[in-house]
Amino acid sequence: MNYNRKEYSEEELIRLYRALLKPRMIEERMLVLLRQGRVSKWFSGIGQEAISVGSALALEPDEYILPLHRNLGVFTGREVPLDRLFAQFQGKTHGFTKGRDRSFHFGTNEHHIVGMISHLGPQLAVADGIALADLLENKEKVTLVFSGDGGASEGDFHEALNVAAVWGLPVIFLIENNGYGLSTPSNEQFKFKHFIDKGPAYGMDALQIDGNNILEVYDTIRQAAASIRKNPRPMLIEAITFRMRGHEEASGTKYVPQELFERWAKKDPVENYERYLLDELVLTQKAMESIKDELKAEIEEGLNIAFNEPMPTANAEQEQADMYRPFNQEVIKPASEAKTERRFVDAISDGLRQSMERFPELVLMGQDIAEYGGVFKVTEGFVEKFGKERVRNTPLCESAILGIGLGLSVRGQKSMVEMQFADFVSAGFSQIVNNLAKSHYRWGQNADVVVRMPTGAGTAAGPFHSQSNEAWFFHTPGLKVVYPSSPYDAKGLLNAAIEDPNPVMYFEHKLLYRSISQEIPDDYYTVEIGKARTVAEGTDLTIITYGMGVHWAKQLQQELSDASLEILDLRTLLPWDQEAVRAAVEKTGRVIILHEDTMTGGIGGEIAAWISEHCFEKLDAPVARVASLDTAVPFAPPLEQEFLPRQRLRQKAEAMLNY
């Protein structure tokens, strides 16, 4: 192996050696502990240490790195205390996730590391978000994110690289090409020869390095980072290497030809660099042994501390509380009595505009939201007022933009991501339910992201522009879900959602945009998240609903003039207002839960179960549900009207009143 020390001093060369040796010695110790049953699982990076160590030492300490399974050298290179690192491996409270996640599935802002999730690809976009924050703040920084050759097959890889190139983000995409995705060889993963072939297609520079040569890795990334800081842009670096052990220890290595191990054993990054330093008289045998003794003592001390730590004590209340960043909302009232008649869509636009003025760190992202103003014109005129840095057109890449929202949160910024239609959120589902929703619970990093979701049927838009998919997120702890039905609530709840440091799914019914209006305050104000609203007082029958259902219930109230209907608008679906539901149930003893979403698996089922469990003695009739048919949303208006629950609502109400 050829080493070129260039201008690096002996001290620098020895610093690299210590840093390279440390993860190797930790791994060797971990493999012993794994066999002893004292560590539950291990993903080995033996043979690939030079990439992790070289990249960690090449960057400035306050520049973020987003590592994967085999990047122990990133954590040790950033001087993460070994006792905490080992406690993390054992699921101890002293680790970084309070025992809630394992190995390198964690981040630490103190050390500027954002760890992986098992889905691999989504982390690439998070790096984009961190880099975007640096760009917006005019900081000369670079962010480095790892990908394996297997993980690069995911769509998130394409989305992250494409957005980084289009937006000129200062990101190094470092691909560890070790030839295998678990057991699947490269020739079954992709047809191109090298990942550097992809760089020009994305419009970015691409370099290939020997991933086992610590000096080449360190020097290349150091120079690349220096260049990117002065001229912000993304860069793809492919590090050729080999994994000397299984994907994880239990999987073994029988699927790898033996000759590959023999060939790559000769390129061991630690042994070769050690030999080079000895040959160059930079390192003596005595000094080498002294370094190993020091590292061994440090490792054993860290292990002793970690092993003596108790396992976490389970506390259901604390576990649930930690799903969210603590936030006590203070409802803000308008500063004056000034009011203006506004349509639903205008109320949303007004709230978004005032939130942009209130929070200079707020960034809007979405397809066609800049000059065009969005397909529903919610952000019309925003570019002229706030500029394209804060009102950003995005490529067609829902997953990447949601991940960028989390990256912005890591750097203390807020974001609003507009789904052009709620249906399209499925393309970014993993980012929401696995990254945004779980980030605070896992390692204390909140996702300060609002996802606006134009939703609902009634416009003859067919199966892919009409879905009510709020139940997908109602089932996901860590998210908040709001669904206003009036212009007043639309503005107040949007402002509240943006204030809240937790991820909020904000649903807005398309049919309400221009069909209803209301006098609402001109000033900034908020509505309490988690608080239902009584729309109408009644004594005969309670209808619990939200969104368009509120208007169907009000129309029914006019049609059934002899009946006294209590109408409760949930407004917030997660968390939903249990006490308001209890009071509304006790008031009439008869309950219909109404929603536009399909019946099976809808939110109504959960609320009905809760009422049966907690209010059974107050009921005078079985709890009823009225919802859309269990089909996709049809296109033709006669079919769509049959699909929707409005006609069935009257039939069910009459039956309940006569029960």
Disulfide bonds with the S-S distance in Angstrom:
none
